[in-house]
Amino acid sequence: MPYLHDIKFLLDKILRTYAGERTIVIRQLQDKIWDEPGVQDEELMSILTDLASDLNFYEPVERDRDESLGYYDDEKLNILVNKAIEKIDSYLSK
């Protein structure tokens, strides 16, 4: 599943980068998820599209982050990304 390997690579890259560069990698990941029509597994596609949507609320700059609207920081981003990696790893091990 080259597609899932690409997704996992981008997720790992998000964990290794910070701030402005992180938002660039997040956009790359979202584009990869939304532009890939070939995923046949509905559960996997749901996981990936939910992740892509959740990533819209990442805000690296504290003064620009309105938590009441659902925006979150690096800590929550790391949690979301690590959970996504776990789920993808379970698909890759099948």
C-alpha positions in Angstrom: 0.0 0.0 0.0 2.2 2.8 -1.2 -0.5 5.3 -0.5 -0.5 4.5 3.3 3.3 4.5 3.4 3.2 8.1 1.9 0.6 9.1 4.5 2.7 7.6 7.3 5.8 9.4 6.0 4.0 12.7 6.1 2.7 12.0 9.6 6.2 11.3 10.8 7.4 14.4 9.1 4.8 16.5 11.0 6.2 15.1 14.3 9.8 16.1 13.2 9.0 19.7 12.1 7.8 22.9 13.9 5.5 25.9 13.3 5.5 27.3 9.8 7.1 24.2 8.2 4.7 22.0 10.1 1.7 23.8 8.6 3.2 23.2 5.1 3.5 19.4 5.8 0.0 19.4 7.2 -1.3 20.9 3.9 0.6 18.3 1.9 -1.0 15.5 4.0 -4.5 17.0 3.7 -4.0 17.3 -0.1 -2.8 13.7 -0.3 -5.8 12.5 1.7 -8.5 14.5 -0.1 -7.1 14.0 -3.6 -6.7 10.2 -3.4 -9.9 8.6 -4.8 -8.4 5.1 -4.8 -8.9 4.1 -1.2 -11.4 1.3 -1.2 -11.6 0.7 2.6 -14.4 2.9 4.0 -13.2 2.7 7.6 -9.7 3.7 6.6 -11.0 6.5 4.4 -13.2 7.8 7.3 -10.2 7.8 9.6 -8.1 9.7 7.1 -10.7 12.3 6.2 -11.5 12.9 9.8 -7.8 13.4 10.5 -7.5 15.8 7.5 -10.5 17.8 8.8 -9.2 17.9 12.4 -5.9 19.2 11.1 -7.7 22.4 10.0 -7.8 23.4 13.6 -4.1 23.2 14.4 -2.8 26.7 15.2 0.9 26.9 16.1 0.8 30.6 17.3 -0.7 30.9 20.7 -2.0 34.4 20.3 -3.9 33.3 17.2 -5.4 30.2 18.8 -9.0 30.5 19.9 -9.6 27.3 21.9 -13.3 28.1 22.2 -13.6 27.5 18.5 -11.7 24.2 18.7 -8.2 25.3 17.7 -5.4 23.5 19.4 -1.7 23.5 20.0 1.4 21.3 19.2 0.6 18.9 22.1 -2.8 17.9 20.8 -1.4 17.8 17.3 1.2 15.3 18.4 -1.5 13.2 20.1 -3.7 13.2 16.9 -0.7 12.3 14.7 0.5 9.5 16.9 -3.0 8.0 17.0 -3.2 8.2 13.3 0.2 6.5 12.9 -1.0 3.6 15.2 -4.2 3.1 13.1 -2.2 3.2 9.8 0.3 0.7 11.3 -2.5 -1.7 12.1 -3.7 -1.5 8.4 -0.2 -2.0 7.1 0.3 -5.1 9.3 -2.8 -6.8 7.8 
